[in-house]
Amino acid sequence: MQDRKLEQALEIYFQGEIDERTEEFREIQKYLRLRIRPAMEFLIEKEDTEKMEQLEKCGWFSTKELDGFIRCAQDKEKLRSLAWLLHLKDEKYGYQKKDFSL
C-alpha cells in the first residue's frame, strides 16, 4: 500500500498533538472513517495492534469488516495482527457455534 495521504492522516491522528475540537481533527477523523479498510490493512501490515485498538474503539467498523481484516491478516501472514483480531472478535462478538448433529 503506497497511499501517502492515508499514512499522513494516520500519523497526525495518532500523534495526539491536534486538539480534538479543531476542524482539522474532525476532517482527519472523517477521512479515516471513510477509509477504515485501507487504514486497518496498513496497520495490519505494520502489526501495530495498539493503533488498531484505538481505531476499533472509535466504532467505525462492524463484524463484517472485522472478518475481512482477519482474512487480510491471514493472507499476509501477520500473526500478531491475526491473534489480536481473533481475540477482538471473540471478546466483542463471540463465535457462532455450528450444530452438526443428525
N, C-alpha and C positions, 0 to 999 in steps of 0.2 A: 504494500500500500504506500503510495507516494503522494498523499494528499497533504500538502504543506499547510493549507488553511485549517484543516482539521487538527493537525498536530499543534499549531499555534493556539487554536481555541482551547484545546485540552491543557496546554501549558498555562495559559492565562487563568483558566478556570480553577486549576489545582494549586496554583501559587498562593491563592488566597490574599493577594495584595490589592485586589479591586473591591471596593465597597459594594456589598450586595444590593444596595439601594440605587446604584447608578444605572443609567440606561445601557451603558456598555456591558455590564454584567448580565442584565436581562437579555440583551441581544445574543451574548455568548450562550446563555442557557437555552434560549430558543433554538439557536443553531445546533447545539449538541443534542437537544431533544429530537430534532428532525433527522439528525444523523447518528442516532444511537447505535444502529447496527455497525456502521464502519468504525465508530468510536470504540465500541466494545471489542471488535475484531482487532483493532490496533492494540488495545490493552492486553488482549489475549496473546497476541504475538509477542509482546514485551513481557508477558507473565506478571503484570503489575496488578495483583489481586487487591491491593489497598485502594487503588483508584477505581477498580471495577466495583468494589464495595461502595464507594462514595456515589458512583453513578447509580447503582442499584437502589440506594436509599432515596434517590430522587423520585422513584416510582415511574420511570419513563418506559419501562418495558414489562411485558406480562410473561406468562408461562410459555406462550408460543415463541416469543423471541428468545427466551431462555433456552428452550430446546435447540434453537438454531445456533446459539452461542456454544452449547455443549457439543454439537456436531462440528462446529468450527474448531474448537479446541482438540477434538478427536482427530480431525483431518490434518491439523497442523502438528499433532503430537506434542501438545503443550500440556504436560502432566500437571504442573502446579495449577494452571488455569482450570483444567478439567476437574481436578479434585475440588477446587473452590466452587465451581459452578454446580457440580453434582451435590455438594453439601448444601448449597443455597437452595437448590430445587427440593431436596429432602426436607430442609428446615421450613421453607416457605409454602410449598405446595404438596409435598409428600409424593409418593409413588403409587400409581394405581395398581392394585392387586388384581392379577388375572386369575380367573377361576377356570381351570381346565378339567373340572370334574365331569363325569359322564352321567 
